[in-house]
Amino acid sequence: MEILIPLAILPVAGFIACYFVHNRKAQYIISLSAAVVHLACSYLIFAEIIIPAESDLFRFDALSRLFLLILSHVYFWILLVSYSYLNRPAMVKEEKSKKFFFAMLNIYLLANTLALISNHLGIFWVASEMTTLSVAPLIYYYRDKESLEAMWKYLFLVSVGIAFAFIGFLFLALSAGKTVLEGQQLLVSLFTLHAKQLNPIWLKASFIFVFVGLSTKIGIAPMHTGDIDATSNSPSPIAALMAGSLRGTALLGVLRVYQIMAPTSTAAFARSIMIIGGLVSLFAAFVFMFKVNNYKRMIAYSSVEHLGLITLGIGTGGIAFFGAMLHTVFNSLTKVVLFLNAGNIHKAYRSREIDSVWNVLQNMPWTGWLFMLGFFAVIAMPPFGIFFSELMILQGLLSRPLLLAAVLFLLFFIFVGMSRNVFRMLYSNSPNNHAAAIDDKFEITHFTSLVLLILLVILGITMPPQLHSVITQISKDFGILL
């Protein structure tokens, strides 16, 4: 398949080049070139300008095309700002991390790409573990006690989760006993075609293990703790990358198993599990939003909230499913804005604690206003895209008034808790009544944030026909008629 050359071979070539070329600017140019080509190919595939040939191992259905474009888009913006980030003054220990920064990013791109386009659940499992190993050294970027602990906690919990997912895939294979699928490869397209012949007991067991296992990467409570520590202790570009794309890759694994179950009698069971997981995640975000005093951790819990809302929408079905797919797009872009500007705040105030940050709007006007707009976007303030996708999810819950009431209650108090923290950072006075002397010139992170915020408004208001068509096709693939 020729399309695999720019999608997979270029990141491999980028990794090899960055490994042997020690000039940081050269590494950046090589990696950015690969990111641009990857983004261009992803868009061409998304818009069906290029239609890759069918393959047993790889597929480019509507679901893969949507998540591939999300990955490519987020990765491009993170690559764009990375060189500027690496050129900031740093401790001696951080200089060691900079040597392999771009090399590991290329491996990250390769691993996520293979996971998203895989039709074989075995390939997905290997690629998913590869994403964990590629991001772990980047979590340890600061090389301090907190980042070391976060890296090992993430590796341990996610590896246990991946082991659970592996057991789930084995149960899926067992569900094919005494059917035409017995002894066949774990191909999603093949299992979906013959799904009604599968053993429902093994199918349910498979979904439980896959959902619980991959929730460690998605950030679904209560399996979210490793992901929270990793994103809050990583450098901001890596935190944005994980929140914007890595969670989506893991979510796709759950969706693949659910896609197999959708035409069977076990679909209602899978939906119930996802609704419960979504509610628990919203509750976890509600509780911790009032306890957290680390603003990067606060944004990480916002991701738990929104991935919970997405999972809830998928489980609800109908228009809520459509909204959940749309929400995945908008949430990924919004988290990039928030984490990049959180990184600027961290650089200026030398602290991740909310209590140590004050009067950001006055001290850092570019960062302050963009951070506030990112906050408005993530709390679903119109005209940002999340407003429209969240409205669709809530519309889908109208037939379940008690569930809708619970969701609205949790969302309201998450909004209250996050607002309290954000506005303290933006408006509170200096504890010593002294103005901070902070240099906040317009830079690449501000440009990226501005472009993404404008994009969030345009996508939300206009709903491009291509995006609508792809999400509609995904809904049909899951047996949902809109």
C-alpha positions in Angstrom: 0.0 0.0 0.0 1.7 3.1 -1.3 0.1 5.4 1.3 1.9 3.6 4.1 5.2 5.1 2.8 4.4 8.7 3.9 2.3 7.6 6.9 4.6 5.0 8.4 8.0 4.9 6.6 8.6 8.7 6.9 8.4 8.6 10.8 10.8 5.7 10.8 13.2 7.6 8.5 12.7 10.7 10.8 13.6 8.7 13.8 16.8 7.3 12.2 17.8 10.7 11.0 17.2 12.4 14.4 19.2 9.6 16.1 22.3 10.1 14.0 22.0 13.9 13.4 22.8 15.7 16.6 22.0 19.3 15.4 18.7 20.3 17.1 17.6 22.6 14.3 18.2 19.9 11.7 16.2 17.4 13.8 13.4 19.9 14.0 13.3 20.5 10.2 13.4 16.7 9.5 10.6 16.0 12.0 8.5 19.0 10.9 8.8 17.9 7.3 7.5 14.4 8.2 4.7 16.0 10.2 3.6 18.2 7.2 3.6 15.3 4.8 1.7 13.1 7.3 -0.9 15.9 7.8 -1.3 16.3 4.0 -1.8 12.6 3.5 -4.2 12.3 6.4 -6.4 15.1 5.0 -6.3 13.6 1.5 -7.4 10.3 3.0 -10.0 12.0 5.2 -11.5 13.8 2.2 -11.3 10.7 0.1 -9.2 12.5 -2.5 -6.9 9.5 -2.0 -8.7 6.1 -1.4 -6.2 3.5 -0.2 -6.6 0.0 -1.5 -8.2 -2.5 0.8 -6.0 -4.7 3.0 -6.5 -7.4 5.6 -4.1 -5.7 8.1 -4.9 -2.1 7.6 -8.1 -0.2 7.0 -9.2 3.3 6.2 -12.8 3.4 7.1 -14.5 6.5 8.3 -13.5 5.9 12.0 -9.8 5.5 11.1 -9.9 8.5 8.8 -11.3 10.8 11.5 -8.9 9.7 14.2 -6.0 9.8 11.9 -6.7 13.4 11.0 -7.0 14.3 14.7 -3.6 12.7 15.4 -1.9 14.3 12.4 -3.4 17.7 13.2 -2.4 17.8 16.9 1.0 16.3 16.1 1.7 19.0 13.5 1.0 21.9 15.9 3.0 20.3 18.7 6.0 19.8 16.4 5.7 23.4 15.2 6.1 24.8 18.7 8.6 22.2 20.0 11.8 23.9 18.7 10.8 27.2 20.4 10.1 25.2 23.6 13.4 23.4 23.6 15.3 26.7 23.2 14.0 28.0 26.5 16.5 28.3 29.3 16.6 24.9 31.0 18.4 23.0 33.8 21.4 20.9 32.9 19.4 17.7 33.4 16.9 18.8 30.8 19.6 19.2 28.2 20.0 15.4 28.1 16.3 14.9 27.3 16.5 17.3 24.4 18.9 15.0 22.6 16.2 12.3 21.9 13.1 14.6 22.0 12.5 14.7 18.2 13.5 11.0 17.7 10.9 9.8 20.3 8.2 12.1 18.7 8.7 10.3 15.4 8.3 6.9 17.1 5.2 8.3 18.8 3.8 9.3 15.4 4.6 5.9 13.9 3.0 3.9 16.8 -0.2 5.9 16.9 -0.6 5.8 13.1 -0.3 2.0 13.0 -2.8 1.7 15.9 -5.3 3.9 14.2 -5.3 2.3 10.8 -4.9 -1.3 12.0 -7.6 -3.8 11.0 -5.9 -6.5 13.1 -6.4 -6.3 16.8 -3.0 -7.9 17.4 -1.4 -5.1 15.5 -3.4 -2.6 17.4 -2.3 -4.1 20.7 1.4 -4.0 19.8 1.2 -0.5 18.4 -0.7 0.7 21.5 2.1 -0.6 23.8 4.5 1.1 21.5 2.8 4.4 22.0 3.3 3.9 25.8 7.0 3.2 25.4 7.5 6.1 23.0 5.9 8.7 25.3 7.4 7.5 28.6 10.9 9.1 28.1 9.2 12.3 27.1 7.2 12.3 30.4 10.6 12.1 32.2 11.8 15.2 30.3 12.5 17.3 33.5 14.5 14.4 35.1 13.3 15.3 38.6 11.7 13.2 41.3 8.1 14.1 40.3 8.6 13.3 36.6 10.4 10.0 37.3 7.5 8.9 39.6 5.0 10.0 37.0 6.8 8.0 34.3 7.0 4.8 36.2 3.5 5.1 37.5 2.3 5.6 33.9 4.3 2.7 32.6 3.1 0.4 35.3 -0.6 1.2 35.2 -0.8 1.5 31.4 1.1 -1.8 31.0 -1.3 -3.5 33.3 -4.1 -2.0 31.3 -2.6 -3.2 28.1 -2.3 -6.7 29.6 -6.0 -6.5 30.5 -6.8 -5.5 26.9 -4.8 -8.4 25.6 -6.9 -10.8 27.7 -10.0 -9.1 26.3 -8.7 -9.8 22.7 -8.1 -13.4 23.7 -11.7 -13.6 24.9 -12.9 -12.2 21.6 -11.0 -15.0 19.9 -12.7 -17.5 22.2 -16.1 -16.1 21.2 -15.5 -17.3 17.7 -15.4 -21.0 18.8 -17.5 -23.3 16.6 -18.1 -20.6 14.1 -16.7 -19.8 10.7 -14.3 -17.4 12.5 -12.7 -20.2 14.6 -8.9 -20.1 14.0 -9.2 -17.0 11.9 -7.1 -13.8 12.4 -8.5 -11.1 14.7 -9.6 -8.9 11.9 -12.1 -6.3 12.9 -13.8 -6.3 9.5 -14.2 -10.1 9.5 -15.5 -10.3 13.0 -18.0 -7.4 12.4 -19.3 -9.2 9.3 -20.0 -12.4 11.3 -20.6 -10.8 14.7 -24.0 -12.4 15.2 -22.4 -15.9 15.3 -20.1 -15.0 18.2 -20.7 -16.3 21.7 -22.3 -13.5 23.7 -20.8 -14.4 27.0 -17.2 -14.2 25.7 -18.1 -11.0 23.9 -19.2 -9.4 27.1 -16.1 -10.6 28.9 -14.0 -9.3 26.1 -15.5 -5.8 26.2 -15.1 -5.5 30.0 -11.4 -6.3 29.8 -10.7 -4.1 26.8 -12.7 -1.2 28.2 -11.1 -1.4 31.7 -7.6 -2.0 30.2 -7.6 0.8 27.7 -9.3 3.2 30.2 -5.8 3.6 31.8 -4.8 5.4 28.5 -8.1 7.0 27.8 -8.3 8.5 31.3 -11.7 7.0 32.2 -12.1 6.9 36.0 -11.2 5.1 38.2 -8.3 4.0 36.0 -7.2 7.6 35.2 -4.6 8.2 37.9 -1.5 7.3 35.9 -2.6 9.5 33.0 -3.3 12.4 35.3 0.2 12.3 36.8 1.8 11.9 33.4 0.2 14.9 31.8 0.6 17.1 34.8 4.3 16.4 35.1 5.2 16.3 31.4 6.5 19.4 29.5 3.4 21.2 28.1 3.8 20.1 24.4 3.9 16.5 25.5 0.9 16.9 27.8 -1.0 18.5 24.9 0.0 15.7 22.6 -1.2 13.0 25.1 -4.4 14.8 25.9 -5.1 15.7 22.2 -4.2 12.4 20.4 -3.0 9.6 22.7 -6.3 9.3 24.5 -8.1 9.1 21.2 -5.9 6.3 20.0 -6.9 4.2 23.0 -10.6 5.2 22.6 -10.5 3.8 19.1 -9.5 0.4 20.5 -12.7 0.3 22.6 -14.7 1.5 19.6 -13.4 -1.4 17.5 -14.6 -4.0 19.9 -17.9 -2.1 20.3 -18.2 -2.0 16.5 -18.1 -5.8 16.5 -20.7 -6.0 19.3 -23.0 -3.3 17.8 -25.1 -5.7 15.5 -25.4 -8.3 18.3 -27.6 -8.7 21.4 -24.6 -7.7 23.6 -24.6 -4.1 22.3 -26.9 -2.9 25.1 -24.4 -4.4 27.6 -21.5 -2.5 26.1 -23.5 0.7 26.0 -24.3 0.3 29.7 -20.6 -0.2 30.6 -19.7 3.0 28.7 -22.4 5.1 30.3 -21.3 3.9 33.8 -17.7 4.7 32.9 -18.7 8.1 31.6 -20.6 9.0 34.7 -17.8 7.8 37.0 -15.4 10.0 35.1 -17.6 13.1 35.4 -18.0 12.4 39.1 -14.2 12.1 39.5 -13.6 15.4 37.7 -16.3 17.0 39.9 -14.7 15.9 43.1 -11.1 16.7 42.2 -11.8 20.0 40.5 -12.4 21.5 43.9 -9.3 19.9 45.5 -6.7 20.4 42.8 -4.1 23.2 43.3 -2.0 22.4 40.2 -3.3 24.1 37.1 -1.8 21.5 34.7 -3.5 18.8 36.8 -6.7 20.8 36.6 -6.5 20.7 32.8 -5.8 16.9 33.0 -9.0 16.5 35.1 -10.8 18.5 32.4 -9.7 15.8 30.0 -11.2 13.1 32.3 -14.4 15.1 32.2 -14.6 15.4 28.5 -13.5 11.8 27.7 -16.1 10.7 30.2 -18.7 12.9 28.3 -17.5 11.4 25.0 -17.8 7.8 26.3 -21.3 8.7 27.7 -22.4 10.0 24.3 -21.1 6.8 22.5 -23.0 4.6 25.0 -26.2 6.7 24.7 -26.2 6.4 20.9 -28.3 8.4 18.4 -27.5 12.1 18.1 -25.4 11.8 21.2 -23.1 9.4 19.3 -22.7 11.9 16.6 -22.0 14.6 19.2 -19.4 12.4 20.9 -17.4 12.0 17.6 -17.6 15.7 17.0 -16.6 16.3 20.7 -13.5 14.2 20.1 -12.3 16.6 17.5 -13.1 19.8 19.4 -11.7 18.5 22.7 -8.3 17.5 21.2 -7.8 21.0 19.7 -8.9 22.8 22.9 -6.5 20.8 25.1 -3.6 21.9 22.9 -4.5 25.6 23.5 -4.8 25.1 27.3 -1.6 23.1 27.8 0.6 25.3 25.6 -0.5 28.4 27.5 -0.2 26.6 30.8 3.4 26.0 29.7 4.0 29.7 29.2 2.6 30.4 32.7 4.9 27.7 34.2 7.9 29.3 32.4 7.0 32.8 33.8 6.0 31.9 37.4 8.3 28.8 37.9 5.4 27.0 39.5 2.5 24.7 38.7 0.6 25.7 41.8 -2.5 27.9 41.4 -1.7 29.7 44.6 1.7 30.8 43.2 0.2 32.4 40.0 -1.5 35.8 40.0 -2.8 38.5 37.7 -1.9 36.6 34.6 -4.0 38.9 32.4 -2.0 41.9 33.4 1.4 40.3 33.6 1.1 38.2 30.5 -1.6 39.6 28.3 -1.1 37.4 25.3 -0.9 34.2 27.4 -3.6 35.4 29.8 -6.2 36.2 27.1 -5.5 33.0 25.1 -5.7 30.9 28.3 -9.0 32.5 29.2 -10.4 31.9 25.7 -9.2 28.3 25.9 -11.1 28.0 29.2 -14.2 29.4 27.6 -13.8 26.9 24.8 -13.4 23.9 27.2 -16.5 24.9 29.3 -18.6 24.9 26.1 -19.1 28.6 25.7 -20.6 29.5 22.3 -19.5 30.0 19.6 -16.6 27.5 20.3 -17.1 24.0 18.9 -17.5 22.1 22.2 -20.7 24.1 22.8 -22.3 22.5 19.7 -21.0 18.9 20.3 -21.9 19.0 24.0 -25.4 20.2 23.1 -25.8 17.2 20.8 -24.8 14.8 23.6 -27.2 16.4 26.0 -29.9 16.3 23.3 -29.4 12.6 23.0 -29.9 12.3 26.8 -33.4 13.9 26.7 -35.0 10.4 26.6 -33.2 9.6 29.9 -34.2 12.5 32.2 -32.5 11.1 35.4 -29.2 10.6 33.6 -29.5 14.0 32.0 -30.1 15.6 35.4 -27.1 13.9 36.9 -24.8 14.9 34.0 -26.0 18.6 34.1 -25.4 18.6 37.9 -21.9 17.3 37.5 -21.1 19.6 34.6 -22.3 22.7 36.4 -20.1 22.1 39.5 -17.1 21.1 37.4 -17.6 24.5 35.7 -17.8 26.2 39.1 -14.7 24.5 40.4 -12.6 25.2 37.2 -13.8 28.8 37.0 -12.8 29.5 40.5 -9.2 28.3 39.8 -8.8 29.9 36.4 -10.1 33.3 37.5 -7.9 33.2 40.6 -4.9 32.8 38.3 -6.1 35.5 35.9 -7.2 38.2 38.3 -5.9 37.7 41.8 -3.4 40.3 43.1 0.2 39.6 43.9 0.7 38.3 47.5 3.4 41.0 47.9 1.5 43.7 46.1 4.3 43.9 43.5 3.8 43.8 39.8 5.7 40.9 38.2 8.3 41.8 35.5 7.4 39.1 32.9 8.3 39.1 29.2 5.3 37.9 27.2 6.1 38.7 23.6 4.0 37.2 20.9 5.5 33.8 20.0 4.8 30.6 18.2 2.7 29.1 21.0 0.4 32.2 20.9 0.1 31.9 17.1 -0.8 28.3 17.4 -3.3 28.9 20.1 -4.9 31.8 18.1 -5.2 29.6 14.9 -6.7 26.7 16.9 -9.3 28.9 18.7 -10.4 30.4 15.3 -10.6 26.9 13.9 -12.7 25.8 16.8 -15.2 28.7 16.1 -15.3 28.0 12.3 -15.8 24.3 12.7 -18.5 24.7 15.3 -20.5 27.3 13.4 -20.1 26.0 9.8 -19.9 22.2 10.3 -17.9 21.4 7.1 -19.7 18.9 4.8 -16.7 16.6 4.8 -16.7 16.4 8.6 -20.4 15.9 8.8 -20.2 13.2 6.1 -17.5 11.2 7.8 -19.2 11.3 11.2 -22.5 10.3 9.6 -20.7 7.3 8.0 -19.2 6.3 11.3 -22.7 6.4 12.9 -24.0 4.1 10.1 -21.0 1.7 10.6 -22.2 1.4 14.2 -25.8 0.8 13.2 -27.0 4.3 14.2 -29.5 6.0 12.0 -29.6 9.8 12.5 
